[in-house]
Amino acid sequence: MTELVPQCQNLSTQVNSLLELLHQEPSLRPQYDTTAIAASLKKAISPQFEIVFAGAFSAGKSMLINALLERELLYSAEGHATGTECYIHYADVDQERVVLTFLSEAEIGEQVKALCDRLQIPAYTNINQPETIKFLTEQSHEIIKHEGGENRSDKAKQAKALLLLLEGFTHNRAHIKTLNYATYSMEQFNFSNLAEAATYARRGSNSSVLKKVEYYCHHSLLKDGNILVDTPGIDAPVKKDAELAYAKIQHPDTSAVVCVLKPASAGDMAIEETELLEKMRSNLGIRDRVFYVFNRIDQTWYAPQLRQRLDNLIQSEFRDISRVYKTSALLGFYASQIKHTNGSNRFGLDTIFAESVKQIGGEEENPQFVSEFNNYCANSGKLTRTDFKVSVHGYETPNQNYVRILNEWEQPLINQLIADSGIEDFRNAITRYLTEEKRPQLFAILADDLQPLCINLRQYYLDNYRELERQPRDIEAMKAQELTRLHQELKEVGIEFKNQIAHEVNEVIVKADAAFEQDFKKLQSRMVEYLDELVRNFSVQNANRRATLSHPRNQTVPLIAILVEALYYLANELEDVLIEETNRLIMAFYQRLLDRIRQSECYRKLFRLLGNDGGVEDQLKQVEKSVIDALVNEAKIECDRYVRESPRFYDEGQFSIYQFRQTLEKTTQGYDCSSIIEAEPAIRQLLKLDFDPKVSKTIQKDFRSAINLTLKTHLLPMADQQAELIFQQHDKAREYLGQSLDKEAQEKIERNEKSQSQIKDKIEEYNQAVSGINGCLQAMQVYERQLPLISQEDLKSKEILVEVCDENN
């Protein structure tokens, strides 16, 4: 791109100045992703503008570039022929040149293997061996012969590509390094001009082993830093080639894309083409700078169904058709070349197409263009409503028909062919965009990206400046304002405290308090483990002893008495553990709650306004005690209910009643203590069957609900009362603040003045940057995208403006 105009020389500094101002404001910074601004700035000031031609292989990318430049620079053939990246830069007439970069031997070997896999040829990894080259060459020729010619099928085209790769490696072995790329100037090949170098690079066998070709060509389209980039096919059989194409589409240096699509010849979009469109949309360096070209449009001239499918596709998938083009690059390019020929050289058959017109068995070969030209004249229907009365004779060879027709109609027919090929329209559109629209659009996009940032920065500065402008400037006025605000501040502190308590309680209820959940899981585990321990260590002998002490007249103890003693024993022991764990749980919760309150903003405000916490900690300690008392009572009630057998304990069909009967049978074997002691394991199992569901219900459901409800019914009313109590301490706060308000008022006035001065400095920096950017936009004739400044009139507060208006009225 040409050097920036003087008004835009500091554009990067000015934009970065705005980004730095944004970075200084923490409240605004999270609202903006400045990636788009950075990308659009880079494009606006970049000296280069890369236009990447991307699409599937055989889509006609290279031929389209040749047609645009009206020069045969790039290799173009059916099928995948090369993984070469081609860059075409601008050069003065006497500075045209070519720089060649060769693939490494390792990469060529990978491509050979990929093609062999595709063609189902046994892979030979060492391409340095002559026998390997010979075998693969023979196999490729066999495939082409079997398919009926090198252009008759995709498989034949792939075989041809393998032949060219092997031939290119053999002929250029001296220029190829084992692992690294090798770069040469055209002088190192003894080429005297670009045409010779381009002819060498364009030759299929050479092109197949070139990694990169850089052309420096004299053409008006390439001025102003424009670079045309030809990429490998996105569906290339060599994975690295396809990845290279996608990587280039996503690269930040890519500024625009010419997407060359095949539906004109295939009828539908390929999966790779759809993926290509998606990847383009994700590149901020491209934005809407995409041109869609449906090449090989001539194939729709002979197939009405294909034409209809293409029209339907464009209508359904492309809303903006202003950048959708239909071309036949082959017809357009060669038509532009034969404009400079005449009958003496058979309209290029003896010059342009000399290599293609080779006599085999006394007959000339027909160049592809000649066949397509004759088809255009005879079958396309494009000449039906014109003055051209063209006839194609079956008794003449294609070349004879070609020469005769052009001798009859000459330049007018060639011009008609160029017009029908669509190349002229596409070239005019690209030229108009690059020479007239590109630069203003790049700056307009930058301005659009900056606009929201500038609007919000401006409003932020104005709001803060006006707010500071409204603040008192003397100590007494500041003191009066602070005392006036005291009433509202106390109310706000009370509300903040109440909201924080409500939040903490809700976190427990919805199980979002991780520390509380961990402590409650410990309570659950302790209850389960202690129950297992109690059952495991339960002594029938001790239970028997307690039962006989209760009934001194009897020595025989019934099984039911043993079970009663066991029920009371287990229930009371579990009650002690539940109370102990509840105390630990609630005390830990209140300690965390107190710590969070102490770290809160409302707690700090209380000390600033009252010099103390307003009784918050005392209230929390009182509520802690009342919560513990309430939950201890809940624990006692819960465990007292364990004494009663489970409702289904005696149900028929339950394992517990079966176990009870088995135990009873054992204890009735005798009437002394030994028979019951022998049944101890069965009694323990019976107790576990009874207590497991009771304890599980407590720790999984009932007691947690009791905790949630208790916290809610104790803490929330306390928070309401404390908020009201804080609000009622207005007199104390006024008295306390009065002791330090002089100093605080003075400090606040100084802070306000300092803040206002800082905002003024930022506004000055903002205006300086925006003025510079606006000057650049004007120089680029982007008048409608001016960014907003901050004037002295803007700095006046709304109240001042109203007063001025009232005085004027």
LOMAR-14214 format. One line per 8 residues: their letters; for each residue x, y, z of C-alpha. Coordinates in steps of 0.5 Angstrom, whole numbers, plus 500, padded with zeros to 3 digits. Layout:
BEGIN
a	X/Y/Z  ...
END
This chain:
BEGIN
mtelvpqc	500/500/500  503/507/499  505/511/504  500/514/509  498/521/508  501/526/513  494/527/517  495/519/518
qnlstqvn	502/518/520  500/518/528  494/514/527  497/508/531  499/512/537  492/516/537  488/509/537  493/506/542
sllellhq	492/513/546  484/511/546  486/504/548  490/506/554  485/511/557  480/505/556  485/501/560  485/506/566
epslrpqy	478/505/567  477/499/571  469/499/570  469/500/563  475/495/561  471/489/562  465/491/557  470/492/551
dttaiaas	474/487/547  479/491/543  481/485/539  477/488/533  480/495/534  487/492/533  485/488/527  482/494/524
lkkaispq	488/499/525  493/494/523  489/493/516  488/501/516  496/503/516  499/496/513  503/497/507  500/491/504
feivfaga	494/488/502  493/481/501  488/478/497  488/471/498  484/466/492  482/460/496  478/454/493  478/447/492
fsagksml	483/444/487  480/445/480  476/451/481  480/455/477  484/460/482  490/460/478  487/461/471  482/467/474
inallere	489/470/477  492/470/470  485/472/467  485/478/472  492/480/470  492/478/463  498/475/463  500/467/464
llysaegh	504/467/470  501/461/474  501/454/473  493/452/471  491/445/470  486/440/471  487/436/478  491/437/484
atgtecyi	498/439/481  501/443/486  502/445/494  505/452/492  503/458/495  504/464/490  505/471/491  504/476/486
hyadvdqe	507/483/488  507/490/484  514/492/481  516/497/476  517/495/469  524/495/469  524/491/476  520/485/474
rvvltfls	523/478/477  521/472/481  524/468/487  523/461/487  523/457/494  523/449/493  520/444/498  525/439/502
eaeigeqv	526/432/500  522/430/506  516/434/504  516/431/497  516/424/500  510/426/504  506/428/498  508/422/494
kalcdrlq	506/417/499  499/421/500  498/420/492  500/413/492  495/412/498  490/415/494  491/411/488  492/405/492
ipaytnin	500/404/489  504/400/494  508/406/498  516/407/497  519/412/502  525/413/499  524/417/492  532/417/491
qpetikfl	532/410/489  532/410/481  528/404/481  522/407/486  522/413/481  521/408/475  516/403/479  512/409/481
teqsheii	512/412/474  510/406/470  504/405/475  502/412/474  502/411/466  498/405/467  493/408/471  492/414/466
kheggenr	492/409/460  487/405/464  482/411/465  483/413/458  487/419/458  490/424/464  483/428/464  478/423/464
sdkakqak	477/422/471  479/424/478  484/418/479  487/420/472  488/427/474  492/424/481  496/420/477  498/425/472
allllleg	500/429/479  504/424/481  508/424/475  509/431/475  512/431/482  516/425/480  519/429/474  520/435/478
fthnrahi	524/432/483  528/428/478  529/435/474  531/439/480  534/435/485  540/439/485  536/445/488  532/441/493
ktlnyaty	535/440/500  534/434/504  530/437/510  530/445/509  527/449/504  531/452/499  530/459/496  533/462/489
smeqfnfs	533/468/485  531/468/478  538/470/476  541/464/479  537/460/474  540/465/469  533/467/467  533/474/464
nlaeaaty	526/476/465  520/475/468  517/471/462  522/466/462  522/465/470  514/464/470  515/459/464  519/455/468
arrgsnss	515/456/475  509/455/471  511/448/468  507/443/471  513/438/473  517/444/476  511/447/480  510/441/483
vlkkveyy	516/441/487  516/449/489  514/451/496  513/458/494  513/463/488  514/470/489  512/474/483  514/482/482
chhsllkd	510/484/476  508/491/473  500/491/473  496/497/476  492/492/480  498/491/484  499/498/486  498/501/493
gnilvdtp	501/495/496  496/490/493  498/482/493  495/477/490  496/470/493  494/463/490  493/458/495  493/450/494
gidapvkk	486/447/494  482/446/500  481/439/499  488/437/497  490/430/498  496/432/501  493/434/508  499/439/509
daelayak	497/443/503  490/443/505  492/446/512  496/451/509  490/454/505  486/454/511  491/457/515  492/462/510
iqhpdtsa	485/464/510  485/465/518  492/469/518  491/476/520  495/478/514  490/476/510  486/482/508  481/480/503
vvcvlkpa	479/473/500  476/471/493  473/465/494  473/461/488  467/456/488  465/450/484  458/449/484  458/452/477
sagdmaie	461/445/475  459/441/480  452/444/482  452/444/490  457/446/495  462/441/497  463/440/505  470/443/504
etellekm	467/450/501  462/450/507  468/450/512  472/455/508  466/460/508  465/459/516  473/460/517  473/466/513
rsnlgird	467/469/518  472/468/524  478/472/521  477/479/524  482/481/518  477/480/513  471/482/515  466/483/509
rvfyvfnr	472/484/504  470/477/501  468/476/493  465/470/491  466/467/484  463/461/481  468/459/476  467/455/470
idqtwyap	460/458/469  460/456/461  459/449/464  452/451/466  451/454/458  450/447/456  446/444/462  440/448/464
qlrqrldn	439/444/470  446/445/473  444/453/471  438/452/475  441/449/481  446/454/481  441/460/481  437/457/487
liqsefrd	444/456/491  446/463/490  439/466/492  438/461/498  445/462/501  448/469/499  444/475/501  448/480/498
isrvykts	449/478/491  453/485/489  460/481/490  458/474/487  460/473/480  460/468/475  466/467/470  469/463/466
allgfyas	477/464/467  479/459/461  475/463/456  476/470/459  484/469/459  485/466/453  480/471/449  484/476/452
qikhtngs	491/473/449  488/472/442  486/479/442  494/480/440  494/475/434  491/474/427  491/469/422  498/469/420
nrfgldti	499/465/426  493/462/426  490/466/432  495/463/437  495/456/435  503/457/432  505/462/438  500/461/445
faesvkqi	498/454/444  504/452/440  506/447/446  499/444/446  498/443/438  503/437/437  502/433/431  501/426/433
ggeeenpq	501/421/427  500/427/422  494/430/426  494/436/431  492/436/438  486/441/440  488/445/445  483/446/451
fvsefnny	481/453/449  480/451/442  475/446/444  471/450/449  471/456/444  468/452/438  463/449/443  461/456/445
cansgklt	460/458/438  456/452/437  452/450/443  452/456/448  446/460/446  450/466/447  450/468/440  443/467/438
rtdfkvsv	441/474/439  447/477/436  449/479/429  454/473/429  452/468/425  457/463/427  457/456/424  461/450/426
hgyetpnq	463/445/421  463/437/422  467/436/416  473/441/419  477/439/425  477/443/431  483/447/430  480/449/422
nyvrilne	473/451/425  477/455/430  481/459/425  476/460/420  471/463/425  476/468/427  478/469/420  471/471/419
weqplinq	469/475/425  476/477/428  476/482/434  468/483/435  467/476/436  473/476/441  470/482/445  463/478/445
liadsgie	467/472/448  470/476/453  464/479/455  460/473/456  466/470/460  464/475/466  472/476/467  471/483/465
dfrnaitr	466/485/470  470/481/475  476/485/473  472/492/473  469/490/480  476/488/483  479/494/480  474/499/483
ylteekrp	474/496/490  482/496/490  483/503/487  477/507/489  473/503/495  479/499/499  482/505/503  476/509/505
qlfailad	473/503/507  479/500/511  479/507/515  471/507/516  471/500/519  476/503/524  472/509/525  466/504/526
dlqplcin	470/500/531  472/506/535  465/509/535  462/505/541  469/506/545  469/513/544  462/515/546  462/511/552
lrqyyldn	469/514/554  466/521/553  460/520/557  464/517/563  468/523/563  462/527/563  458/524/568  464/524/573
yrelerqp	466/531/571  459/534/572  458/530/579  465/533/581  463/539/579  457/539/583  460/538/590  462/543/595
rdieamka	468/547/594  469/549/602  469/545/608  463/548/611  459/546/605  462/539/605  460/538/612  453/540/611
qeltrlhq	453/535/605  456/529/609  451/530/614  445/531/610  447/524/606  448/521/613  441/519/614  441/515/607
elkevgie	448/512/608  445/509/615  439/506/611  444/503/606  448/500/611  443/497/614  440/494/607  447/492/605
fknqiahe	447/488/612  440/485/611  442/483/604  448/480/606  445/476/612  440/473/607  445/471/602  449/467/607
vnevivka	442/464/609  440/462/602  447/459/600  446/454/606  439/453/604  441/451/597  447/448/599  452/453/595
daafeqdf	456/454/602  462/449/601  465/449/608  458/448/611  456/442/606  463/439/608  462/440/616  455/437/615
kklqsrmv	458/431/611  462/430/617  456/430/622  453/425/617  459/421/617  460/421/625  452/419/626  453/413/621
eyldelvr	460/411/624  458/412/631  451/408/630  456/402/627  460/402/633  454/402/638  451/396/635  458/393/634
nfsvqnan	459/394/642  452/393/644  453/388/650  447/384/652  449/382/658  449/389/660  442/390/658  440/384/662
rratlshp	443/387/668  440/393/667  433/390/666  434/385/672  435/391/677  429/394/674  425/388/677  428/385/683
rnqtvpli	423/380/684  425/376/677  431/373/675  428/371/668  429/377/663  424/377/656  427/378/649  423/384/649
ailvealy	426/387/655  433/387/652  430/390/646  427/396/650  434/397/654  437/397/647  433/402/644  434/407/650
ylaneled	441/406/650  442/407/642  437/413/642  441/416/648  448/415/645  446/418/638  443/424/641  449/426/645
vlieetnr	453/425/638  448/429/634  448/435/639  456/435/640  456/435/632  451/440/631  454/445/636  461/444/632
limafyqr	457/445/626  453/452/628  459/455/631  464/454/625  458/457/621  457/463/625  465/464/626  465/464/618
lldrirqs	459/469/618  462/473/623  469/473/619  465/475/612  461/481/616  468/484/618  471/484/611  464/487/608
ecyrklfr	464/494/606  458/495/610  462/493/616  467/498/614  462/504/613  459/502/620  466/504/623  466/510/619
llgndggv	460/513/621  459/510/628  466/508/630  464/501/632  460/496/629  453/498/631  452/492/635  452/487/630
edqlkqve	457/482/633  453/482/639  447/480/636  450/475/632  453/472/638  446/472/641  443/469/635  448/464/635
ksvidalv	446/461/642  439/461/640  440/457/634  444/452/638  439/452/643  433/451/638  437/445/634  439/442/641
neakiecd	432/441/642  431/439/635  436/433/636  433/431/642  426/430/639  429/427/633  433/422/637  428/421/642
ryvrespr	423/418/637  429/413/636  426/409/642  420/407/638  420/401/633  420/403/626  413/403/623  414/397/619
fydegqfs	418/393/624  413/388/625  410/387/618  409/381/615  414/379/610  419/384/612  426/381/614  426/384/621
iyqfrqtl	420/380/623  423/374/621  430/376/624  426/377/631  422/370/630  429/367/629  432/371/635  426/369/639
ekttqgyd	427/362/638  434/362/640  432/366/647  427/361/649  432/355/649  433/356/656  431/362/662  437/364/664
cssiieae	442/369/662  446/365/657  441/363/652  440/371/651  447/372/651  448/367/645  443/370/641  447/377/642
pairqllk	449/377/634  442/376/632  440/382/637  445/386/634  443/385/627  436/386/629  438/393/632  442/395/626
ldfdpkvs	436/393/621  431/398/626  436/404/627  439/404/620  433/407/616  432/412/622  439/415/622  439/415/615
ktiqkdfr	432/419/615  435/424/620  441/426/617  439/426/610  432/429/610  429/431/617  435/434/621  438/438/615
sainltlk	431/441/614  430/443/621  437/447/620  435/450/614  429/453/618  432/455/624  437/459/621  432/462/617
thllpmad	427/464/622  433/466/627  437/470/622  433/474/618  428/477/623  435/479/627  438/482/620  431/486/620
qqaelifq	432/488/627  439/490/626  438/494/620  433/498/623  437/499/629  443/502/625  438/506/622  436/509/628
qhdkarey	443/511/631  443/517/627  444/522/633  450/518/635  453/518/628  452/525/627  456/526/634  461/521/632
lgqsldke	462/524/625  462/531/628  469/530/631  473/528/625  468/531/619  473/538/618  479/533/617  475/529/612
aqekiern	471/534/609  478/538/607  481/531/605  475/530/600  475/537/597  482/535/596  481/529/593  475/531/588
eksqsqik	480/537/586  485/532/584  480/527/581  477/533/577  484/535/575  486/528/573  479/527/568  481/534/565
dkieeynq	488/531/563  484/525/560  479/529/557  485/533/554  488/527/552  482/524/549  481/530/545  488/530/542
avsgingc	487/523/540  480/524/537  482/530/533  488/527/530  484/521/528  478/525/525  483/529/521  486/522/518
lqamqvye	479/520/517  477/527/513  484/526/509  481/519/507  474/522/505  471/519/511  467/525/513  461/521/515
rqlplisq	465/517/521  467/523/525  468/521/532  465/525/538  470/530/542  468/533/549  467/541/548  468/546/554
edlkskei	460/547/553  459/539/555  463/540/561  458/544/564  453/540/569  446/539/567  444/544/573  448/549/570
lvevcden	445/549/563  438/549/566  440/556/570  443/559/564  437/557/560  432/560/565  436/567/565  436/567/558
n	429/566/558
END
